[in-house]
Amino acid sequence: MTTTTGTDAAYDPYDIEINADPYPVFRRLREEVPLYRNETYDFYALSRFADVERGLTDRETYISGRGAVLELIKADMEMPPGVIIFEDPPIHTMHRGLLSRVFTPKKMNALEPEIRDFCARSLDPLVGAGGFDFVRDLGAQMPMRVIGMLLGIPDQDQEAIRDRVDADLRTEPGKPMEVSQDQLVTGEAFAEYVDWRAEHPSDDLMTQLLQAEFEDETGATRRLTREEVLTYVNVVAGAGNETTTRLIGWAGKVLAEHPGQRRELVEDRSLIPNAIEELLRYEPPAPHVARYVSRDVEHYGETVPEGSVMMFLVGAANRDDRRFPDGDRFDIRRDIGQHLTFGYGIHFCLGAALARLEGRIALDEVLNRFPEWDVDLDNARLSPTSTVRGWETLPIVTP
């Protein structure tokens, strides 16, 4: 494993020790080797905010159609239509336009009563218990219920669907994710629900996708095929569960480490929205995103050749002191501006408004019942996945 300079700074995305706390490595990369080359896994990486922000908007050089995960790009597989995070214009423009009709901030904010109800149902039974698991009892429950409600999946089936989606992201500790064309999830887990909705329309997302008419990339006006609807539903279910679960877990961990700032939130709930933004900046659930390099490109006097994989280290960029002074410091009152946790440019996360809303409500409802807690670190466990970073289990102790 070498870098493009003589420094010994090195980043291995599968290293368990690095994953436990990647920020010292990220700092060294930013300062010593802003264009990093990993020969073992054959990728380049950019870590400074300006470079990552610029790269995410340069869709001519860094394309998404080969995947946004290192292992997928290396596997050189054909992506099924409808996986909008793995698409380029014009088909990406068409598919994103369809989903953007549903994921408007206004429609997401209208979900607040239901989200608060889901939180209350998760948290009320835990009052007086002396503690609970921030992820298993809340973080993995509420997002699942919200997405299930949006999609129209029956309550009794939501947990099994969530677990199936989560399993597709899991890896063996220290190893890359194994991928093959057969493993590409196209939404067959949702086939029964989609077929039911085709015959029994409702007011949920599945029905809207089945009935939506649009102009495709050929100029023809049509509806989505059954396969396209299945893929869409799978993308929404996966994105809506995994990252929000990690955000809630990080809220539990980081605020336990900063009890003074947690007390400020208890006393002044108007600080919660900015606290969520700071949590997203400070501990992004997806610390890196990959792109296929479609043409030679130069960074810091060196050429990254066409056909390479570039990893944009969002977790490093979000703590770049050049953009966020004292970036390794958590501060709920920070003037944040634009962080990169939800991406940037045409692939900015469509579910950002929903994730923010869920995070704000979850934190508010937790603080209503549990103004103080400590984390049982001996029994906490990070999730084994190379695509997102967060807690599989985060037990806490309450007074």
Sequence and secondary structure as in RCSB ss.txt:
>XXXX:A:sequence
MTTTTGTDAAYDPYDIEINADPYPVFRRLREEVPLYRNETYDFYALSRFADVERGLTDRETYISGRGAVLELIKA
DMEMPPGVIIFEDPPIHTMHRGLLSRVFTPKKMNALEPEIRDFCARSLDPLVGAGGFDFVRDLGAQMPMRVIGML
LGIPDQDQEAIRDRVDADLRTEPGKPMEVSQDQLVTGEAFAEYVDWRAEHPSDDLMTQLLQAEFEDETGATRRLT
REEVLTYVNVVAGAGNETTTRLIGWAGKVLAEHPGQRRELVEDRSLIPNAIEELLRYEPPAPHVARYVSRDVEHY
GETVPEGSVMMFLVGAANRDDRRFPDGDRFDIRRDIGQHLTFGYGIHFCLGAALARLEGRIALDEVLNRFPEWDV
DLDNARLSPTSTVRGWETLPIVTP
>XXXX:A:secstr
   SSS      TT HHHHHS HHHHHHHHHH SEEEETTTTEEEE SHHHHHHHHH TTTEESTT SSHHHHHH
T    TT GGG  TTHHHHHHHHHHTT  HHHHHTTHHHHHHHHHHHHGGGTTSSEEEIIIIIITTHHHHHHHHH
HT  HHHHHHHHHHHHHTT   TTS     GGG   SGGGHHHHHHHHHS  SSHHHHHHH EEE TTS EEE  
HHHHHHHHHHHHHHHHHHHHHHHHHHHHHHHH HHHHHHHHH GGGHHHHHHHHHHHS SS  EEEEE S EEET
TEEE TT EEEE HHHHTT TTTSTTTTS  TT      STT  GGG  TTHHHHHHHHHHHHHHHHHH S  EE
 GGG EE   SS   EEE EEE  
